[in-house]
């Protein structure tokens, strides 16, 4: 067989790495380095460390294929993210309301750790778990997924076509998370959640509506 050529990318000890990383509003600017030389400096318009890695991979592929690096750089810099990924919906009581599709514990952690780098005074999260089977399967991972949130509200599980099993409920998940974390509550119904958020929102807060079900409806209900 043919030995494949392997090119690595990462934050250190790789063929392509990032140096001199500076974050502004959670978005990174960094030098793309390869073999001791600076390929280019890139300023991202999407937040999070995971996007630094995505950009490094893109630059590496462009270089390998012999693409114009200036064009690659401007393409990456003009990218503003996908629908429902850290999507700003508006303002509520001076707080920023952001909608995000994160519904797996790993995605939730990545989104909240990005928010942590953005100097908000409080990170608040309204999460709609997605289906009983997924919630049950990922139960233990959900217990630690919200560590970076200062305030967590769980809505009812988005059932899709599934029937409840009587045990896997947002109420029980909230109780389990609250054993290790303060400020966790279950609130039934988007109307009540919107009311609660409006009453408690403060300037400097970020409020996430998070999940893959009907949670998208909540952002507009909260926003002024």
N, CA, C and O of each residue as an XYZ file, in Angstrom:
896
protein
N       0.823     -1.202      0.000
C       0.000      0.000      0.000
C       0.861      1.257      0.000
O       2.051      1.220      0.315
N       0.240      2.352     -0.355
C       0.938      3.634     -0.383
C       0.848      4.266      0.999
O      -0.222      4.315      1.605
N       1.991      4.749      1.489
C       1.995      5.445      2.781
C       1.392      6.839      2.589
O       1.911      7.625      1.796
N       0.313      7.158      3.296
C      -0.261      8.495      3.134
C       0.625      9.556      3.789
O       1.305      9.286      4.779
N       0.607     10.743      3.236
C       1.349     11.857      3.842
C       0.448     12.470      4.910
O      -0.691     12.838      4.623
N       0.939     12.578      6.110
C       0.126     13.086      7.221
C       0.594     14.488      7.593
O       1.770     14.700      7.889
N      -0.323     15.432      7.577
C      -0.021     16.811      8.009
C      -0.870     17.070      9.245
O      -2.078     16.832      9.242
N      -0.227     17.559     10.300
C      -0.977     17.793     11.549
C      -1.204     19.284     11.780
O      -0.429     20.127     11.329
N      -2.285     19.586     12.493
C      -2.540     20.976     12.896
C      -3.056     20.979     14.325
O      -3.737     20.047     14.752
N      -2.730     22.020     15.052
C      -3.154     22.111     16.450
C      -2.542     23.339     17.094
O      -1.869     24.130     16.433
N      -2.778     23.492     18.376
C      -2.312     24.708     19.048
C      -0.822     24.655     19.389
O      -0.206     25.695     19.623
N      -0.238     23.453     19.420
C       1.225     23.368     19.572
C       1.720     22.005     19.085
O       0.951     21.054     18.951
N       3.038     21.941     18.821
C       3.706     20.695     18.406
C       3.048     20.025     17.197
O       2.872     18.807     17.172
N       2.688     20.832     16.200
C       2.099     20.288     14.973
C       2.753     20.946     13.758
O       3.516     21.902     13.899
N       2.452     20.435     12.577
C       2.982     21.042     11.351
C       2.465     22.466     11.164
O       3.194     23.359     10.731
N       1.189     22.655     11.503
C       0.576     23.996     11.437
C       0.058     24.343     12.828
O      -0.758     23.622     13.402
N       0.550     25.470     13.362
C       0.136     25.883     14.701
C      -0.238     27.370     14.719
O       0.032     28.111     13.774
N      -0.864     27.778     15.820
C      -1.263     29.182     15.985
C      -0.381     29.840     17.033
O      -0.177     29.294     18.118
N       0.139     31.015     16.704
C       0.946     31.770     17.664
C       0.378     33.160     17.866
O      -0.422     33.640     17.063
N       0.797     33.802     18.942
C       0.367     35.181     19.250
C      -1.154     35.343     19.159
O      -1.659     36.253     18.502
N      -1.874     34.432     19.840
C      -3.345     34.476     19.794
C      -3.860     35.602     20.685
O      -3.497     35.693     21.858
N      -4.701     36.449     20.123
C      -5.343     37.528     20.876
C      -6.848     37.409     20.639
O      -7.299     37.295     19.499
N      -7.618     37.438     21.725
C      -9.080     37.356     21.595
C      -9.727     38.721     21.752
O      -9.378     39.489     22.648
N     -10.673     39.013     20.871
C     -11.489     40.223     21.004
C     -12.934     39.802     20.808
O     -13.306     39.288     19.753
N     -13.765     40.031     21.857
C     -15.150     39.555     21.840
C     -15.241     38.064     21.517
O     -16.163     37.624     20.831
N     -14.277     37.298     22.016
C     -14.305     35.853     21.806
C     -13.742     35.394     20.476
O     -13.544     34.197     20.269
N     -13.474     36.348     19.548
C     -12.930     35.999     18.226
C     -11.413     36.159     18.256
O     -10.894     37.148     18.773
N     -10.711     35.184     17.700
C      -9.250     35.179     17.785
C      -8.589     35.822     16.578
O      -9.079     35.721     15.453
N      -7.468     36.484     16.832
C      -6.535     36.867     15.772
C      -5.257     36.106     16.107
O      -4.859     36.052     17.270
N      -4.608     35.516     15.099
C      -3.425     34.702     15.388
C      -2.519     34.587     14.168
O      -2.944     34.812     13.035
N      -1.234     34.225     14.431
C      -0.292     33.920     13.358
C      -0.407     32.437     13.040
O      -0.351     31.602     13.943
N      -0.563     32.111     11.783
C      -0.504     30.708     11.358
C       0.965     30.399     11.074
O       1.577     31.000     10.191
N       1.519     29.457     11.832
C       2.944     29.140     11.741
C       3.134     27.728     11.195
O       2.378     26.814     11.523
N       4.151     27.568     10.362
C       4.458     26.230      9.849
C       5.960     26.122      9.623
O       6.557     26.899      8.878
N       6.547     25.139     10.283
C       7.985     24.917     10.115
C       8.824     26.141     10.402
O       9.794     26.405      9.692
N       8.469     26.896     11.433
C       9.251     28.065     11.840
C       8.995     29.321     11.037
O       9.605     30.355     11.309
N       8.094     29.260     10.036
C       7.789     30.483      9.278
C       6.334     30.891      9.538
O       5.491     30.064      9.886
N       6.067     32.181      9.360
C       4.695     32.670      9.487
C       4.040     32.623      8.115
O       4.467     33.312      7.188
N       2.996     31.802      7.993
C       2.274     31.687      6.717
C       1.453     32.948      6.491
O       1.480     33.533      5.409
N       0.710     33.367      7.540
C      -0.098     34.597      7.477
C      -0.638     34.887      8.871
O      -0.578     34.041      9.763
N      -1.161     36.086      9.042
C      -1.890     36.408     10.282
C      -3.363     36.511      9.926
O      -3.731     37.158      8.945
N      -4.199     35.872     10.723
C      -5.632     35.804     10.429
C      -6.434     36.397     11.579
O      -6.130     36.164     12.749
N      -7.465     37.170     11.232
C      -8.385     37.699     12.251
C      -9.767     37.118     11.982
O     -10.409     37.448     10.985
N     -10.211     36.253     12.878
C     -11.485     35.556     12.673
C     -12.691     36.409     13.052
O     -12.597     37.288     13.908
N     -13.809     36.142     12.414
C     -15.076     36.794     12.763
C     -16.087     35.800     13.312
O     -17.288     36.066     13.358
N     -15.568     34.644     13.730
C     -16.393     33.663     14.448
C     -15.674     33.345     15.756
O     -14.448     33.239     15.771
N     -16.414     33.191     16.857
C     -15.774     33.040     18.159
C     -15.309     31.611     18.448
O     -15.762     30.652     17.823
N     -14.405     31.500     19.397
C     -14.047     30.199     19.943
C     -12.730     29.626     19.450
O     -12.298     29.857     18.321
N     -12.111     28.868     20.349
C     -10.833     28.217     20.053
C     -10.999     27.158     18.951
O     -10.088     26.939     18.153
N     -12.171     26.506     18.916
C     -12.390     25.464     17.898
C     -12.320     26.065     16.488
O     -11.962     25.375     15.534
N     -12.663     27.351     16.363
C     -12.571     27.985     15.046
C     -11.135     28.351     14.668
O     -10.817     28.481     13.486
N     -10.270     28.517     15.671
C      -8.839     28.682     15.383
C      -8.338     27.393     14.723
O      -7.606     27.434     13.734
N      -8.741     26.254     15.282
C      -8.332     24.960     14.721
C      -8.904     24.765     13.319
O      -8.210     24.292     12.419
N     -10.184     25.135     13.139
C     -10.805     25.022     11.812
C     -10.039     25.857     10.779
O      -9.806     25.414      9.654
N      -9.653     27.077     11.182
C      -8.945     27.975     10.270
C      -7.551     27.420      9.935
O      -7.117     27.491      8.785
N      -6.860     26.873     10.929
C      -5.539     26.271     10.685
C      -5.650     25.139      9.661
O      -4.831     25.030      8.749
N      -6.669     24.304      9.826
C      -6.866     23.188      8.898
C      -7.106     23.709      7.482
O      -6.563     23.182      6.512
N      -7.928     24.752      7.383
C      -8.249     25.325      6.063
C      -6.993     25.900      5.394
O      -6.766     25.701      4.200
N      -6.182     26.616      6.186
C      -4.955     27.219      5.629
C      -3.979     26.117      5.184
O      -3.349     26.213      4.131
N      -3.872     25.070      6.014
C      -2.977     23.958      5.671
C      -3.386     23.334      4.336
O      -2.542     23.096      3.472
N      -4.680     23.073      4.173
C      -5.174     22.466      2.932
C      -4.901     23.389      1.737
O      -4.481     22.935      0.673
N      -5.146     24.687      1.932
C      -4.899     25.653      0.850
C      -3.429     25.650      0.429
O      -3.108     25.670     -0.759
N      -2.541     25.623      1.435
C      -1.097     25.606      1.104
C      -0.702     24.344      0.365
O       0.039     24.390     -0.617
N      -1.205     23.213      0.846
C      -0.864     21.921      0.221
C      -1.332     21.893     -1.239
O      -0.659     21.347     -2.113
N      -2.506     22.498     -1.480
C      -3.061     22.499     -2.837
C      -2.515     23.632     -3.705
O      -2.871     23.761     -4.876
N      -1.641     24.455     -3.107
C      -1.025     25.535     -3.877
C      -1.926     26.718     -4.138
O      -1.716     27.467     -5.092
N      -2.935     26.895     -3.292
C      -3.849     28.040     -3.458
C      -3.173     29.325     -2.994
O      -2.215     29.297     -2.221
N      -3.682     30.436     -3.474
C      -3.172     31.759     -3.090
C      -3.524     32.005     -1.612
O      -4.700     32.049     -1.248
N      -2.498     32.164     -0.772
C      -2.727     32.284      0.671
C      -3.466     33.577      1.024
O      -4.267     33.589      1.959
N      -3.207     34.665      0.290
C      -3.937     35.912      0.563
C      -5.433     35.732      0.321
O      -6.259     36.255      1.069
N      -5.771     34.989     -0.729
C      -7.189     34.726     -1.011
C      -7.799     33.824      0.062
O      -8.935     34.022      0.492
N      -7.017     32.832      0.481
C      -7.480     31.926      1.542
C      -7.743     32.714      2.824
O      -8.771     32.544      3.481
N      -6.791     33.579      3.161
C      -6.903     34.416      4.368
C      -8.155     35.294      4.302
O      -8.906     35.373      5.274
N      -8.388     35.962      3.149
C      -9.550     36.864      3.080
C     -10.860     36.065      3.073
O     -11.887     36.542      3.557
N     -10.815     34.850      2.524
C     -12.006     33.987      2.581
C     -12.359     33.622      4.011
O     -13.521     33.690      4.413
N     -11.340     33.232      4.780
C     -11.546     32.859      6.189
C     -12.021     34.063      7.001
O     -12.907     33.943      7.847
N     -11.421     35.222      6.733
C     -11.780     36.425      7.506
C     -13.181     36.932      7.178
O     -13.790     37.642      7.977
N     -13.689     36.568      6.008
C     -15.029     37.064      5.645
C     -16.136     36.107      6.100
O     -17.321     36.372      5.897
N     -15.732     34.987      6.720
C     -16.717     34.000      7.173
C     -17.313     34.433      8.507
O     -16.584     34.683      9.467
N     -18.636     34.520      8.565
C     -19.304     35.004      9.791
C     -20.143     33.935     10.474
O     -21.008     34.252     11.291
N     -19.896     32.683     10.149
C     -20.569     31.609     10.867
C     -21.844     31.146     10.188
O     -22.315     31.746      9.222
N     -22.389     30.061     10.722
C     -23.588     29.467     10.148
C     -24.807     29.841     10.975
O     -24.690     30.299     12.112
N     -25.967     29.639     10.390
C     -27.249     29.872     11.058
C     -27.314     29.065     12.351
O     -26.973     27.882     12.367
N     -27.749     29.700     13.428
C     -27.928     29.063     14.740
C     -26.622     28.615     15.382
O     -26.622     27.708     16.214
N     -25.534     29.226     15.014
C     -24.291     29.018     15.758
C     -23.888     30.369     16.316
O     -23.398     31.231     15.587
N     -24.100     30.551     17.630
C     -23.740     31.815     18.280
C     -24.419     32.974     17.556
O     -23.791     33.998     17.284
N     -25.692     32.809     17.247
C     -26.417     33.802     16.448
C     -27.118     34.817     17.351
O     -28.018     34.471     18.115
N     -26.693     36.062     17.249
C     -27.275     37.109     18.098
C     -28.710     37.407     17.662
O     -28.965     37.690     16.491
N     -29.649     37.338     18.620
C     -31.063     37.538     18.297
C     -31.567     38.920     18.710
O     -32.557     39.413     18.170
N     -30.882     39.537     19.667
C     -31.345     40.860     20.115
C     -30.918     41.141     21.542
O     -29.953     40.568     22.046
N     -31.659     42.039     22.185
C     -31.315     42.516     23.527
C     -32.534     42.348     24.437
O     -33.674     42.537     24.015
N     -32.266     41.989     25.693
C     -33.333     41.904     26.693
C     -32.826     42.545     27.978
O     -31.914     42.018     28.615
N     -33.407     43.671     28.363
C     -32.996     44.347     29.599
C     -31.514     44.645     29.654
O     -30.899     44.590     30.719
N     -30.931     44.966     28.481
C     -29.497     45.259     28.429
C     -28.629     44.025     28.237
O     -27.421     44.140     28.031
N     -29.244     42.839     28.303
C     -28.496     41.586     28.114
C     -28.537     41.175     26.645
O     -29.514     41.442     25.945
N     -27.464     40.520     26.182
C     -27.404     40.025     24.802
C     -28.061     38.648     24.755
O     -27.765     37.784     25.580
N     -28.952     38.451     23.787
C     -29.621     37.154     23.620
C     -29.012     36.444     22.405
O     -29.012     36.983     21.298
N     -28.494     35.237     22.623
C     -27.826     34.470     21.560
C     -28.478     33.098     21.429
O     -28.716     32.410     22.421
N     -28.760     32.714     20.189
C     -29.347     31.404     19.915
C     -28.256     30.474     19.394
O     -27.445     30.870     18.556
N     -28.237     29.239     19.891
C     -27.198     28.306     19.464
C     -27.753     26.893     19.396
O     -28.504     26.453     20.266
N     -27.361     26.192     18.333
C     -27.856     24.853     18.036
C     -27.254     23.776     18.945
O     -27.669     22.619     18.879
N     -26.283     24.136     19.792
C     -25.603     23.140     20.628
C     -26.612     22.293     21.397
O     -27.449     22.823     22.128
N     -26.526     20.960     21.226
C     -27.443     20.095     21.978
C     -26.740     18.853     22.513
O     -27.305     18.091     23.297
N     -25.490     18.663     22.073
C     -24.673     17.573     22.605
C     -23.750     18.171     23.675
O     -23.278     19.295     23.507
N     -23.484     17.450     24.764
C     -22.654     18.017     25.843
C     -21.331     18.631     25.370
O     -20.910     19.664     25.889
N     -20.677     18.002     24.391
C     -19.394     18.545     23.888
C     -19.595     19.903     23.231
O     -18.797     20.818     23.432
N     -20.665     20.034     22.443
C     -20.967     21.315     21.775
C     -21.334     22.378     22.811
O     -20.915     23.531     22.709
N     -22.115     21.975     23.798
C     -22.538     22.910     24.850
C     -21.309     23.474     25.561
O     -21.192     24.682     25.769
N     -20.391     22.569     25.931
C     -19.150     22.999     26.599
C     -18.360     23.977     25.736
O     -17.857     24.982     26.238
N     -18.249     23.686     24.442
C     -17.475     24.551     23.533
C     -18.108     25.941     23.450
O     -17.403     26.949     23.497
N     -19.433     25.994     23.327
C     -20.131     27.283     23.233
C     -19.967     28.088     24.514
O     -19.681     29.285     24.465
N     -20.147     27.436     25.663
C     -20.062     28.159     26.940
C     -18.627     28.572     27.255
O     -18.408     29.615     27.872
N     -17.643     27.764     26.839
C     -16.254     28.165     27.120
C     -15.854     29.339     26.230
O     -15.025     30.160     26.622
N     -16.436     29.420     25.040
C     -16.220     30.592     24.183
C     -16.795     31.832     24.858
O     -16.150     32.879     24.902
N     -18.006     31.707     25.382
C     -18.658     32.833     26.069
C     -17.823     33.298     27.257
O     -17.775     34.488     27.568
N     -17.170     32.348     27.914
C     -16.337     32.645     29.087
C     -15.204     33.613     28.723
O     -14.764     34.400     29.561
N     -14.730     33.550     27.453
C     -13.628     34.418     27.027
C     -14.119     35.810     26.625
O     -13.319     36.655     26.224
N     -15.426     36.054     26.728
C     -15.997     37.280     26.162
C     -16.367     38.337     27.202
O     -17.050     39.312     26.888
N     -15.923     38.143     28.417
C     -16.075     39.164     29.474
C     -17.517     39.560     29.778
O     -17.782     40.712     30.122
N     -18.447     38.623     29.655
C     -19.807     38.900     30.136
C     -19.798     38.812     31.650
O     -18.998     38.075     32.228
N     -20.698     39.572     32.307
C     -20.708     39.473     33.768
C     -21.405     38.193     34.220
O     -21.034     37.620     35.245
N     -22.412     37.738     33.470
C     -23.076     36.466     33.793
C     -23.389     35.701     32.509
O     -23.846     36.282     31.524
N     -23.141     34.410     32.532
C     -23.512     33.551     31.402
C     -24.753     32.775     31.823
O     -24.722     31.987     32.768
N     -25.837     33.012     31.106
C     -27.112     32.377     31.455
C     -27.557     31.505     30.289
O     -27.423     31.885     29.126
N     -28.080     30.350     30.613
C     -28.376     29.389     29.554
C     -29.765     28.795     29.755
O     -30.095     28.305     30.835
N     -30.580     28.845     28.691
C     -31.852     28.127     28.678
C     -31.674     26.970     27.707
O     -31.443     27.178     26.516
N     -31.784     25.747     28.223
C     -31.499     24.572     27.401
C     -32.728     23.685     27.250
O     -33.420     23.370     28.218
N     -32.975     23.293     25.995
C     -34.053     22.350     25.699
C     -33.414     21.015     25.298
O     -32.883     20.893     24.195
N     -33.462     20.014     26.187
C     -32.890     18.713     25.829
C     -33.621     18.121     24.618
O     -34.805     18.376     24.399
N     -32.884     17.329     23.843
C     -33.426     16.818     22.572
C     -33.687     15.314     22.659
O     -32.748     14.518     22.674
N     -34.914     14.943     22.715
C     -35.452     13.570     22.781
C     -35.081     12.848     24.091
O     -34.035     13.088     24.694
N     -35.992     11.956     24.493
C     -35.791     11.198     25.737
C     -34.600     10.246     25.608
O     -33.801     10.112     26.534
N     -34.489      9.582     24.442
C     -33.409      8.591     24.289
C     -32.033      9.249     24.363
O     -31.128      8.734     25.019
N     -31.881     10.388     23.689
C     -30.580     11.083     23.722
C     -30.282     11.613     25.121
O     -29.157     11.516     25.611
N     -31.299     12.168     25.749
C     -31.110     12.738     27.094
C     -30.688     11.642     28.068
O     -29.797     11.834     28.896
N     -31.342     10.497     27.954
C     -31.010      9.361     28.829
C     -29.596      8.862     28.548
O     -28.829      8.610     29.477
N     -29.246      8.717     27.256
C     -27.924      8.192     26.874
C     -26.785      9.109     27.317
O     -25.703      8.644     27.676
N     -27.048     10.438     27.286
C     -25.984     11.412     27.587
C     -26.114     12.008     28.994
O     -25.419     12.965     29.336
N     -26.999     11.441     29.794
C     -27.343     11.979     31.117
C     -26.109     12.380     31.929
O     -26.014     13.515     32.395
N     -25.164     11.448     32.099
C     -23.986     11.730     32.945
C     -23.125     12.855     32.374
O     -22.535     13.632     33.125
N     -23.053     12.940     31.039
C     -22.269     14.011     30.417
C     -22.942     15.374     30.600
O     -22.269     16.395     30.737
N     -24.274     15.376     30.599
C     -24.998     16.640     30.812
C     -24.715     17.220     32.205
O     -24.775     18.436     32.391
N     -24.413     16.372     33.166
C     -24.195     16.841     34.544
C     -23.035     17.837     34.628
O     -23.026     18.716     35.490
N     -22.041     17.692     33.714
C     -20.875     18.590     33.738
C     -20.814     19.537     32.546
O     -19.882     20.334     32.434
N     -21.796     19.456     31.659
C     -21.722     20.236     30.412
C     -21.910     21.736     30.637
O     -21.470     22.551     29.826
N     -22.562     22.093     31.737
C     -22.944     23.502     31.959
C     -22.091     24.197     33.018
O     -22.508     25.196     33.604
N     -20.886     23.658     33.261
C     -20.034     24.221     34.322
C     -19.737     25.707     34.125
O     -19.586     26.434     35.107
N     -19.651     26.170     32.878
C     -19.315     27.577     32.624
C     -20.540     28.506     32.661
O     -20.397     29.720     32.516
N     -21.730     27.946     32.852
C     -22.931     28.797     32.949
C     -23.147     29.205     34.403
O     -23.027     28.382     35.311
N     -23.464     30.471     34.615
C     -23.737     30.953     35.981
C     -25.173     30.650     36.387
O     -25.509     30.640     37.571
N     -26.007     30.404     35.392
C     -27.435     30.263     35.640
C     -27.970     29.336     34.546
O     -27.753     29.591     33.362
N     -28.663     28.270     34.932
C     -29.170     27.310     33.951
C     -30.664     27.072     34.151
O     -31.123     26.793     35.259
N     -31.408     27.189     33.058
C     -32.838     26.876     33.071
C     -33.069     25.748     32.076
O     -32.644     25.829     30.923
N     -33.744     24.695     32.527
C     -34.094     23.605     31.623
C     -35.570     23.693     31.263
O     -36.421     23.887     32.131
N     -35.865     23.550     29.976
C     -37.248     23.477     29.512
C     -37.591     21.997     29.361
O     -36.730     21.131     29.514
N     -38.846     21.722     29.062
C     -39.236     20.335     28.805
C     -38.439     19.754     27.639
O     -38.027     20.470     26.727
N     -38.236     18.454     27.693
C     -37.516     17.760     26.622
C     -38.306     17.858     25.321
O     -39.523     17.676     25.300
N     -37.585     18.151     24.233
C     -38.205     18.135     22.910
C     -38.351     16.668     22.504
O     -37.355     15.988     22.257
N     -39.587     16.185     22.436
C     -39.831     14.750     22.312
C     -39.686     14.224     20.891
O     -39.417     13.038     20.699
N     -39.860     15.092     19.883
C     -39.998     14.624     18.494
C     -41.133     13.605     18.477
O     -42.249     13.938     18.877
N     -40.883     12.364     18.024
C     -41.975     11.380     17.975
C     -41.943     10.418     19.156
O     -42.721      9.465     19.204
N     -41.051     10.661     20.102
C     -40.888      9.702     21.203
C     -41.942      9.874     22.295
O     -42.528     10.944     22.461
N     -42.161      8.796     23.026
C     -43.070      8.845     24.170
C     -42.237      8.898     25.444
O     -41.174      8.282     25.519
N     -42.725      9.647     26.467
C     -41.951      9.763     27.717
C     -41.823      8.414     28.425
O     -42.702      7.559     28.318
N     -40.715      8.238     29.149
C     -40.537      7.000     29.917
C     -40.844      7.211     31.399
O     -40.755      6.286     32.206
N     -41.211      8.466     31.743
C     -41.599      8.750     33.131
C     -40.432      9.085     34.048
O     -40.638      9.640     35.127
N     -39.211      8.757     33.637
C     -38.024      8.994     34.480
C     -37.118     10.057     33.869
O     -36.583     10.914     34.572
N     -36.952      9.986     32.534
C     -36.081     10.928     31.833
C     -36.861     12.220     31.620
O     -37.544     12.390     30.610
N     -36.747     13.129     32.587
C     -37.451     14.413     32.490
C     -36.466     15.543     32.761
O     -35.429     15.342     33.393
N     -36.803     16.726     32.278
C     -35.961     17.899     32.543
C     -35.948     18.225     34.032
O     -34.950     18.705     34.568
N     -37.063     17.960     34.682
C     -37.157     18.196     36.124
C     -36.110     17.355     36.872
O     -35.395     17.856     37.740
N     -36.039     16.068     36.512
C     -35.067     15.169     37.153
C     -33.632     15.528     36.775
O     -32.718     15.410     37.591
N     -33.442     15.970     35.522
C     -32.093     16.367     35.091
C     -31.645     17.615     35.853
O     -30.495     17.705     36.284
N     -32.557     18.575     36.017
C     -32.245     19.798     36.782
C     -31.865     19.434     38.219
O     -30.916     19.987     38.774
N     -32.607     18.506     38.812
C     -32.318     18.079     40.190
C     -30.938     17.429     40.269
O     -30.193     17.653     41.224
N     -30.599     16.618     39.256
C     -29.295     15.934     39.245
C     -28.156     16.937     39.078
O     -27.136     16.835     39.759
N     -28.324     17.904     38.177
C     -27.267     18.915     37.959
C     -27.112     19.792     39.197
O     -26.002     20.192     39.548
N     -28.242     20.090     39.862
C     -28.186     21.019     41.005
C     -27.483     20.417     42.228
O     -27.184     21.133     43.184
N     -27.220     19.117     42.201
C     -26.440     18.510     43.296
C     -25.010     19.028     43.297
O     -24.364     19.061     44.344
N     -24.508     19.432     42.131
C     -23.122     19.921     42.067
C     -23.031     21.369     41.616
O     -21.938     21.932     41.549
N     -24.177     21.979     41.305
C     -24.139     23.322     40.728
C     -25.312     24.144     41.246
O     -26.441     23.658     41.310
N     -25.037     25.390     41.613
C     -26.114     26.278     42.081
C     -26.834     26.893     40.886
O     -26.371     26.786     39.750
N     -27.954     27.529     41.145
C     -28.695     28.282     40.118
C     -29.099     27.425     38.917
O     -28.884     27.796     37.764
N     -29.691     26.266     39.225
C     -30.247     25.408     38.175
C     -31.729     25.263     38.465
O     -32.112     24.930     39.587
N     -32.568     25.509     37.461
C     -34.008     25.350     37.679
C     -34.709     24.829     36.433
O     -34.286     25.073     35.303
N     -35.784     24.112     36.677
C     -36.656     23.664     35.594
C     -37.856     24.591     35.569
O     -38.484     24.818     36.603
N     -38.182     25.131     34.400
C     -39.385     25.972     34.251
C     -40.190     25.426     33.079
O     -39.664     25.231     31.983
N     -41.457     25.188     33.327
C     -42.319     24.613     32.297
C     -42.899     25.717     31.417
O     -43.495     26.667     31.925
N     -42.729     25.597     30.106
C     -43.369     26.517     29.161
C     -42.525     27.739     28.839
O     -41.981     28.387     29.734
N     -42.421     28.049     27.543
C     -41.628     29.194     27.087
C     -42.164     30.519     27.617
O     -41.383     31.433     27.881
N     -43.477     30.640     27.777
C     -44.065     31.891     28.288
C     -43.501     32.230     29.658
O     -43.097     33.363     29.921
N     -43.484     31.215     30.532
C     -42.992     31.424     31.901
C     -41.483     31.704     31.907
O     -40.991     32.510     32.697
N     -40.766     31.027     31.019
C     -39.316     31.247     30.945
C     -39.037     32.674     30.468
O     -38.190     33.367     31.032
N     -39.748     33.105     29.432
C     -39.564     34.462     28.893
C     -39.842     35.502     29.977
O     -39.119     36.490     30.111
N     -40.888     35.264     30.735
C     -41.275     36.173     31.834
C     -40.146     36.244     32.875
O     -39.759     37.325     33.320
N     -39.629     35.066     33.249
C     -38.563     35.000     34.252
C     -37.297     35.707     33.757
O     -36.670     36.463     34.500
N     -36.930     35.458     32.508
C     -35.717     36.075     31.949
C     -35.877     37.590     31.904
O     -34.959     38.320     32.277
N     -37.030     38.066     31.453
C     -37.258     39.517     31.358
C     -37.140     40.188     32.718
O     -36.624     41.300     32.835
N     -37.628     39.492     33.752
C     -37.579     40.043     35.107
C     -36.150     40.104     35.649
O     -35.803     41.003     36.416
N     -35.325     39.135     35.240
C     -34.009     38.982     35.887
C     -32.827     39.410     35.007
O     -31.686     39.406     35.468
N     -33.090     39.778     33.748
C     -31.991     40.156     32.836
C     -31.327     41.449     33.299
O     -31.993     42.379     33.753
N     -30.006     41.487     33.174
C     -29.244     42.687     33.548
C     -28.220     42.995     32.466
O     -27.739     42.087     31.789
N     -27.880     44.286     32.297
C     -26.800     44.623     31.359
C     -25.529     43.856     31.733
O     -25.204     43.722     32.912
N     -24.825     43.362     30.738
C     -23.621     42.574     31.012
C     -23.876     41.078     30.950
O     -22.935     40.292     30.832
N     -25.160     40.670     31.030
C     -25.504     39.249     30.895
C     -25.436     38.825     29.434
O     -25.629     39.634     28.527
N     -25.158     37.538     29.224
C     -25.459     36.920     27.931
C     -26.475     35.819     28.229
O     -26.324     35.061     29.187
N     -27.502     35.745     27.402
C     -28.547     34.736     27.588
C     -28.562     33.835     26.359
O     -28.857     34.284     25.252
N     -28.240     32.557     26.565
C     -28.271     31.588     25.469
C     -29.594     30.848     25.435
O     -30.072     30.371     26.464
N     -30.193     30.752     24.242
C     -31.260     29.790     24.033
C     -30.609     28.669     23.244
O     -30.084     28.890     22.152
N     -30.644     27.460     23.799
C     -29.772     26.408     23.290
C     -30.518     25.098     23.109
O     -31.274     24.672     23.982
N     -30.295     24.461     21.959
C     -30.917     23.165     21.700
C     -31.244     23.020     20.233
O     -31.017     23.931     19.438
N     -31.790     21.842     19.876
C     -32.041     21.545     18.465
C     -33.530     21.405     18.154
O     -33.900     20.999     17.053
N     -34.380     21.742     19.121
C     -35.814     21.561     18.904
C     -36.538     22.859     18.609
O     -36.240     23.536     17.625
N     -37.499     23.209     19.473
C     -38.326     24.410     19.252
C     -37.800     25.628     20.010
O     -38.441     26.679     20.018
N     -36.650     25.490     20.639
C     -36.082     26.560     21.474
C     -35.846     27.849     20.678
O     -35.771     28.927     21.267
N     -35.729     27.752     19.346
C     -35.530     28.949     18.507
C     -36.649     29.970     18.697
O     -36.449     31.164     18.472
N     -37.817     29.503     19.108
C     -38.964     30.416     19.299
C     -38.767     31.324     20.502
O     -39.364     32.397     20.582
N     -37.924     30.890     21.441
C     -37.807     31.614     22.704
C     -37.091     32.959     22.578
O     -37.491     33.939     23.207
N     -36.013     33.007     21.751
C     -35.240     34.254     21.590
C     -36.124     35.459     21.276
O     -36.069     36.462     21.988
N     -36.943     35.375     20.214
C     -37.829     36.499     19.874
C     -38.824     36.847     20.986
O     -39.228     38.002     21.119
N     -39.222     35.843     21.789
C     -40.155     36.103     22.895
C     -39.476     36.908     24.003
O     -40.123     37.684     24.706
N     -38.155     36.711     24.149
C     -37.403     37.394     25.209
C     -37.014     38.810     24.789
O     -37.050     39.736     25.600
N     -36.639     38.974     23.509
C     -36.031     40.229     23.074
C     -37.007     41.401     23.152
O     -38.203     41.265     22.897
N     -36.447     42.564     23.516
C     -37.254     43.799     23.642
C     -37.864     44.136     22.294
O     -38.578     45.131     22.170
